[in-house]
Amino acid sequence: MARGRPSTSGSRLAGLLGLGCLLLVLLAASIAVGARTLSLSDLWHVLLHADDGRTSVIVWQLRLPRTLMGAVVGAALGTAGALTQALCRNALAEPGLLGINAGAALAVVLGMALSVAPGLAGQAGLALFGAMIAALGVHALDRIAPGDRRGVHLVLTGAAVSASIRACTGIITMSDSGVFDNYRFWVVGSLSRPLPVGINAVLVILLLLAGLSSLWGGRLNALALGEEPMRALGLRPGATRLGLFGAIVLLCGLSTALVGPIAFLGLVVPHSARLLIGGDWRWILPYSAVLGALLLIAADILGRLIVSPGELEAGIVIAFLGAPLLLWLVNRRPI
């Protein structure tokens, strides 16, 4: 029986729609809030009547793309976090344990040190490449473990590989002050970076991946029972695990390439979803996507308000919010 607050499908759907409405409000607030705050009437006018004026440029070229990127990346990271916990069958698992963030960071640092693929687009490409290589390494080492111990083994393998990669990253950054200066700006997750070429295609891919992943809820419910019951239902655990792993790598790797590593989001969001609707993965996945978008957009707005007219990076805000929120969730509901 699923743990958590019991609820019917109707109430779960109503809750999801309510969160969607709240997300729309935050999207509008994200476009309006900044060094130059816009009134609702000004915002509505600019959205309906685009022109070459300063306000129109701010909305259409700066804030709207940034807001949409934040929503899509937040949804992708929330979904990736839920998929990681389902794959590992461990409520404390998060995408960073698969070596994705560490691999992306090492690739970016190597690119800076060797002057390979300069610029934002080059860094994004290197980050995605590093994330995929690190995750594939973790997956290869995980295949050594017996099937019934895969979840625990994957977490431990990912933690060991991530620690080794971070050590290499630390050696490079401490050996070159110029690389360290550039790296410390990248490693703090942010939505304020200039958008790389091809951003629209990447966001569409992320959105499709998050949406398609939400259709896996039934398989994840079966996987939660164990591999033998899953086989008895006519499902293939190996293929399911491989598909989950690939989806996590793409969701988290592309997101990290765009905005840098965002800590805690992939860990806190699935816990919040379980608190709201229980342990049914058919609902945890869509809830995680919406909650992930909500959390990242809210953090970006707070970062702009706290130190206005400057801004605090969204990754820092989420770290501040995520730690106490996770402690509250853990104390409220046993893991």
DACOR-V674179 format. One record per residue. N is the residue number from 1. RES is the residue in one small letter. OMEGA is omega as a letter, one per 30 degrees, with the letter a starting at -180 (NA if undefined). Layout:
# DACOR-V674179
N | RES | OMEGA
N | RES | OMEGA
This chain:
# DACOR-V674179
1 | m | a
2 | a | l
3 | r | l
4 | g | a
5 | r | l
6 | p | l
7 | s | l
8 | t | l
9 | s | l
10 | g | a
11 | s | l
12 | r | l
13 | l | l
14 | a | l
15 | g | l
16 | l | l
17 | l | l
18 | g | l
19 | l | l
20 | g | l
21 | c | l
22 | l | l
23 | l | l
24 | l | l
25 | v | l
26 | l | l
27 | l | l
28 | a | l
29 | a | l
30 | s | l
31 | i | a
32 | a | a
33 | v | l
34 | g | l
35 | a | l
36 | r | a
37 | t | a
38 | l | l
39 | s | l
40 | l | l
41 | s | l
42 | d | a
43 | l | l
44 | w | a
45 | h | a
46 | v | a
47 | l | a
48 | l | a
49 | h | l
50 | a | l
51 | d | a
52 | d | a
53 | g | a
54 | r | a
55 | t | l
56 | s | l
57 | v | l
58 | i | a
59 | v | a
60 | w | a
61 | q | a
62 | l | a
63 | r | a
64 | l | l
65 | p | l
66 | r | a
67 | t | l
68 | l | l
69 | m | l
70 | g | a
71 | a | a
72 | v | l
73 | v | l
74 | g | l
75 | a | l
76 | a | a
77 | l | l
78 | g | l
79 | t | l
80 | a | l
81 | g | l
82 | a | l
83 | l | l
84 | t | l
85 | q | l
86 | a | a
87 | l | a
88 | c | a
89 | r | a
90 | n | a
91 | a | l
92 | l | l
93 | a | l
94 | e | a
95 | p | l
96 | g | l
97 | l | l
98 | l | l
99 | g | a
100 | i | a
101 | n | a
102 | a | l
103 | g | l
104 | a | a
105 | a | l
106 | l | l
107 | a | l
108 | v | l
109 | v | l
110 | l | l
111 | g | l
112 | m | a
113 | a | a
114 | l | a
115 | s | l
116 | v | l
117 | a | l
118 | p | l
119 | g | a
120 | l | l
121 | a | l
122 | g | l
123 | q | l
124 | a | l
125 | g | l
126 | l | a
127 | a | l
128 | l | l
129 | f | l
130 | g | l
131 | a | a
132 | m | a
133 | i | l
134 | a | a
135 | a | l
136 | l | l
137 | g | l
138 | v | a
139 | h | l
140 | a | l
141 | l | a
142 | d | a
143 | r | l
144 | i | a
145 | a | l
146 | p | a
147 | g | a
148 | d | l
149 | r | a
150 | r | a
151 | g | l
152 | v | a
153 | h | l
154 | l | l
155 | v | a
156 | l | l
157 | t | l
158 | g | l
159 | a | a
160 | a | l
161 | v | l
162 | s | l
163 | a | l
164 | s | a
165 | i | l
166 | r | l
167 | a | l
168 | c | l
169 | t | l
170 | g | l
171 | i | a
172 | i | a
173 | t | l
174 | m | a
175 | s | a
176 | d | a
177 | s | l
178 | g | l
179 | v | l
180 | f | a
181 | d | l
182 | n | a
183 | y | a
184 | r | l
185 | f | a
186 | w | a
187 | v | l
188 | v | a
189 | g | a
190 | s | l
191 | l | a
192 | s | a
193 | r | l
194 | p | a
195 | l | a
196 | p | l
197 | v | l
198 | g | a
199 | i | a
200 | n | l
201 | a | a
202 | v | a
203 | l | l
204 | v | l
205 | i | l
206 | l | a
207 | l | l
208 | l | l
209 | l | l
210 | a | l
211 | g | a
212 | l | l
213 | s | a
214 | s | l
215 | l | a
216 | w | a
217 | g | a
218 | g | l
219 | r | a
220 | l | l
221 | n | l
222 | a | l
223 | l | l
224 | a | l
225 | l | a
226 | g | a
227 | e | l
228 | e | l
229 | p | l
230 | m | l
231 | r | l
232 | a | l
233 | l | l
234 | g | l
235 | l | a
236 | r | a
237 | p | a
238 | g | l
239 | a | l
240 | t | l
241 | r | l
242 | l | l
243 | g | l
244 | l | a
245 | f | l
246 | g | l
247 | a | l
248 | i | a
249 | v | a
250 | l | a
251 | l | a
252 | c | a
253 | g | l
254 | l | l
255 | s | l
256 | t | l
257 | a | a
258 | l | a
259 | v | a
260 | g | a
261 | p | l
262 | i | a
263 | a | l
264 | f | a
265 | l | a
266 | g | l
267 | l | a
268 | v | a
269 | v | l
270 | p | l
271 | h | l
272 | s | l
273 | a | l
274 | r | l
275 | l | a
276 | l | a
277 | i | l
278 | g | a
279 | g | l
280 | d | a
281 | w | l
282 | r | l
283 | w | l
284 | i | a
285 | l | l
286 | p | l
287 | y | a
288 | s | l
289 | a | a
290 | v | l
291 | l | l
292 | g | l
293 | a | l
294 | l | a
295 | l | a
296 | l | l
297 | i | l
298 | a | l
299 | a | l
300 | d | l
301 | i | l
302 | l | l
303 | g | l
304 | r | a
305 | l | a
306 | i | a
307 | v | l
308 | s | g
309 | p | l
310 | g | l
311 | e | l
312 | l | a
313 | e | a
314 | a | l
315 | g | l
316 | i | a
317 | v | a
318 | i | l
319 | a | l
320 | f | a
321 | l | a
322 | g | a
323 | a | l
324 | p | l
325 | l | l
326 | l | l
327 | l | l
328 | w | a
329 | l | a
330 | v | a
331 | n | a
332 | r | a
333 | r | a
334 | p | l
335 | i | NA
